[in-house]
Amino acid sequence: MWYNEMMPAQNPTIDILFSKAQEMGASDCHIVVAKRPIVRIDGILSEMEGFEEVLSREEVKRLIDSILSQAQRERFEREREI
């Protein structure tokens, strides 16, 4: 598993990640393949607490797909950014 007991037992949702980032006082949450979630706190980027392993391509896709509309997904696939 890529998260510890601070996270839910199975596949945390984007809402859980954002809530954790907010609790940490983060202004940003970066979700990148092959990295742990990264938060910006007081201008400093650091790994989000509670993650033991990096995010897989499948995990990132699941997290991002959960908040994008179909049009946004298509744009992201085409342009690699939103």
C-alpha positions in Angstrom: 0.0 0.0 0.0 1.2 3.5 -0.8 -0.3 5.2 2.3 -0.2 4.5 6.0 -2.8 4.4 8.7 -3.4 8.2 8.4 -5.1 7.5 5.1 -8.2 5.3 4.5 -7.7 1.6 4.1 -8.4 1.6 0.3 -7.6 4.0 -2.5 -8.0 7.5 -1.1 -10.2 9.8 -3.2 -9.2 13.2 -4.5 -11.4 14.7 -1.8 -9.4 13.0 0.9 -6.1 14.2 -0.6 -7.5 17.8 -0.8 -8.8 17.6 2.8 -5.4 16.3 4.0 -3.7 19.1 2.1 -6.0 21.7 3.6 -5.4 20.3 7.2 -1.7 20.7 6.5 -2.3 24.4 5.6 -1.3 23.8 1.9 -2.2 26.2 -0.9 -1.5 23.6 -3.6 -1.6 19.9 -4.1 0.4 18.4 -6.9 -0.4 14.9 -8.2 2.3 13.4 -10.4 3.0 9.9 -11.6 5.9 8.2 -9.9 5.9 10.8 -7.0 4.2 11.0 -3.7 1.5 13.8 -3.5 3.3 17.1 -3.1 1.9 20.1 -1.2 3.0 23.8 -1.1 3.0 25.2 2.4 4.2 28.8 2.9 5.8 28.6 -0.6 7.7 25.4 0.1 7.0 22.2 -1.8 7.2 19.0 0.2 5.8 15.5 0.1 2.4 15.0 1.7 2.7 13.1 5.0 1.2 9.6 5.2 2.4 8.2 1.9 4.8 5.3 1.8 5.1 4.8 -2.0 4.8 6.9 -5.1 1.6 7.2 -7.1 1.2 4.9 -10.0 -0.1 5.9 -13.4 -3.4 4.1 -12.7 -3.8 5.9 -9.3 -3.2 9.3 -10.8 -5.6 8.6 -13.7 -8.3 7.5 -11.2 -7.8 10.6 -9.0 -7.8 13.0 -11.9 -10.7 11.4 -13.8 -12.8 11.7 -10.7 -12.9 15.5 -11.0 -12.7 16.2 -14.8 -15.6 16.5 -17.2 -15.4 14.5 -20.4 -14.4 17.7 -22.3 -11.6 18.4 -19.8 -10.4 14.8 -20.1 -10.3 15.1 -23.9 -8.4 18.4 -23.7 -5.9 17.0 -21.2 -5.3 14.0 -23.4 -4.7 16.2 -26.4 -2.8 19.1 -24.8 -1.3 17.4 -21.6 -2.6 20.3 -19.5 -5.8 22.0 -18.5 
